[in-house]
Each structure stands twice: as C-alpha cells, then as structure tokens.
C-alpha cells in the first residue's frame, strides 16, 4: 500500500472539480458519477469510507469498508463516486469478474445519500463495463434493490448459514 497522505477539504474539492471537468457530453439531472483513478483513492478515502460504511449493516459480514482499500489500491476493485456541488454524496465499489464463459462487472457495495440524484448515472457504469468486454452487470445487495433497478432481474439467490456457533 502506498504512503498515506493527508489532504485538506480544499484538495478533495480540487480532485472533484478536475474529475467533473473531464465529464464531457454527459449531463445527468443532478449528481455525476466518476471512476476514481488509483493514485487518487487515498486522497479521498476518508470522505468515501463513511459512505461505504452505510452499506455494511446490510451485508453478511463478508467485508467492511476498510477491507476495500487495499483491493482498490491494487486495482483488483474499482472505486466510483457520485459528486454533486463539489461534494461526494455516494460511493460504489466494483470488480470485474471473469467466469469461464463471460466477464461481468460486479457491484460489491454502494453507500450514500439521495439515491435519486445518482441513480441516473448507471449508463456510465454500463458503458464502462461494455468497453472492458463485460456482457453483464451483477450486484451484491438486498432484494430491495430490485424495486430501484427496474430493468434488472433476480437471477439467483445466495443462501447462507452461519456456522460461528459451532466453532470452538
């Protein structure tokens, strides 16, 4: 992992402004979504982690927000942020998964505020996945996401059983 560097709120806003300036030809109703470059992840992590922490209570304990950082810095996973008025209002972690017969973009975690402002950005994720040769997007999430993702289908359920009570 690279050397941790402290950045001021003004540096974070500079990052956000520079990322927004590169968003040519896309004008969502409110917030903009951008893929965070590897060398920018540590700069904004303290602003992103609390948003990802919001998704943790809905998981089965597989990962906490801090577990994402080394995977993001190694390039194994990708960090996306939604920006509105130079503030980060949501964060998403994705991963490209190569199955034997296809590749997919898997959404691992999403956390933030004002979902209706950043949900219109999903075409950005879809286009990015297509550019990488992915034929689908899959998401780890609660069933409630199906109400929001109206053009998605539930392909299968993951059924779990907790065994910690049997451990010695």
N, C-alpha and C positions, 0 to 999 in steps of 0.2 A: 504494500500500500504506500502511496506517495506521502510526502510530508504534509501534515495538516497545517493549513494556513488560515488565520483568522481574517475575515473580510467584514468591512463595515456594511451597514444597510445601504449606503450610497453605492458601494461596489456591487452589491446584489442588484440594485436598480439599474446600474450601468450594464450588467450582464443581461438583464431583462430587456432593456431598451435595444441593445445590439441584436438580440435574438428577434425582437419584433421587427426591426428594420429589414431583416432577411426574408420576412414573410410576404413576398411579392405575389400578387394575384390571388390571394385568399383573404376573404373578408367575412369572417363569421359574425353572427349577430352581436356577440359580446366578447367573450374571452378568446384568446388564441392559444393553441397548443403547439409546443415546440419540443423537439428531441434535444436533450442536453448533451453536449459534447463531453467526452471522457475527461478532458482537462478542466472542465467547468463544474463537475459534480461536487467536488469537495468545497468549492466556493459557495455553493448554495445549500449544502446538505442540512445545515441547522435550520433552514427555513422549510425544507421539504420533509424532514423526518417527522415533525408533529402531524403533518397531513397524512402520512403513511401509517402513523400510529393509530389513527382513527379507524383504519380497516382491520387492525389486529384483533379486536374483540370478536370479529365475525369469522375468524379462521379456527382451525382445529389445532393450533399451536405449532404448525409446521415451521413458521418463520416469524420473527419480529422485525420491525423496521430496521433496526441496526444490523440485522443479518444481510440486508440487501447491499450495504455499502461496499464490502469487498468484491461482491459479484458485479456490481455496477462498475467499479474501478478497473476490474479485469476485462470488462467488455462482454462478460457472459450474459449480463442482463442490460437492459436499456432503461434510462430514466426520461420520462416525459413530464413536462409541467404545463399547466394552464395559467395564463397570465392575463390579468385584467387591471387596467390603470396602474401598470408597473408593479403589481403585487402578484405573488404566486398564490392562486386560490385552490389549486388541486395538483396532485402528483400521481403518476402512474408508473408502475414497473412492468416491463415486458421482457419476453425471452423468445428467441427463435428456437423452435423445437423441430428437429429433423427426424421424422418417422421413416421407416423403410420405404414407404410409398408416397410420402408427401412431406412438405415442410409447412409449419403453421407458426403464426405469431401468437404466443400465449400471453394473455394479460394476467399477471400474477397478483397485483394489488393496485387498488385505486382508492385514494382518500382525498377529501377536500370539502369544499363548501360550494353552494349554489350550482348544483349539478346542471340545471337547465341552461346555465351560461356556457359550460364547456362541452356538453354532450354533442352539440352540432359539429365539433371538431373530429368526430370519428372517421370521416373520409380521409383525413390526414394519415391516421394510423393504417387504414386500409390500403391507401396508395403506397405507403412506405413498405408494408408487408408484400404487396404485389411486386414492387421494384426489387425485392430480395428473393423473389421466386416462391413466396408462400402462396398456397392455394386456399387458405382459410385462416380465420382468427378464432381462437378458443379462449375462454376466460375461466379462471378460478373465482368463484363467487357464490353468493347466496341466490336462492331461487327468485328472490325479489328483483334481481337484475332483469329477468325476463319481461317484467312489466315496462321497463325503461327501454330495453333493446328489442323493439317490436319486430324487427326483421331477422332476429336470431331464433334458433330453436334449441331445445334441450336435447342434445344428442345422447347423453347418458348421465347417470348419477354416480357419484363416488360415495360409497357406503363405507363407514368406518366403525371400528370397535376399539374402545380404549382398553388397553391391557396393563396400564400402570398399576392397577390394584393387585395384579398378580406378580409384580416384580418384588424381589427380595432385597 
